[in-house]
Amino acid sequence: MNLYRYLTGPDDASFCHRISELINRGWQLYGSPTLTYDPETKQVVCGQAVIKEVEGGHYSPDLDLSKQ
């Protein structure tokens, strides 16, 4: 089964730590990161897609991707 997630957050160390945690749990970066500016919060927002192949199991929309 292949899984996909797209994470977003402010361009700061906490976002990098979230991505690093996923990489260390077997997720892989998918594509290039994205950046945009939020004029309301005056912050740069990052986005990064990640993918993971999981043995066995079947995909369901009820699957909690944060626990994979």
N, C-alpha and C positions, 0 to 999 in steps of 0.2 A: 504494500500500500504506500502510495506517495502522498505526503502532506505538504501544505503550503501555508505560510503565514506572511503577513505584511505588517511590520511594526512601525509605529511613528512616535515621535516624541521630540522634546526640545533638544537642540544641538548642544549637549553637555555630556559630562562624564557618565551620568546615570544611563543615558541612551547607549553609550558604548559598553557599559557593564551589562546591560540587558542583552545586547547582541553577543558579547563575549560568553555570557552564560549559555545561550542557546548553542553557540558553536561547540562549547565543551560538553553539551548534552547530545551532540551528534547532528545538529542541524548544519546546513551549508548555506553560504550566501548565494543568492540567486539574482544575478543582474547587478547593476550599479546602484549605489545609494542615491536618493533624491534629496534635494534641499529646496525649501520654499521659505518665504518670509511672511509671518503673520503680523500685519500692521496693528491689530488690536492689542496683542500682547507684546509687540515689539521684540519678538524672538524669531530666530531661525528654527525651523522644524525639519527634522530628518525623517527619512523613510527608508526602510530596507526590507526587501523580500528575502525569505529563507525557506528552504525546502528540506525534507527529511524522508528517507525511505525506511519504512518499518516492516519488518518481517511479519507475515501472517496478518490476521485481522482483516476486517472489511471496513471501508469508509462509511461513515454515517454522519449526517449533519449534526447529530447530538454529541459527536466526539469532542472532548475538551482538548483542544490543541495545546493549551498551556501546560498540560500534564504529560505531554509526549516528550 
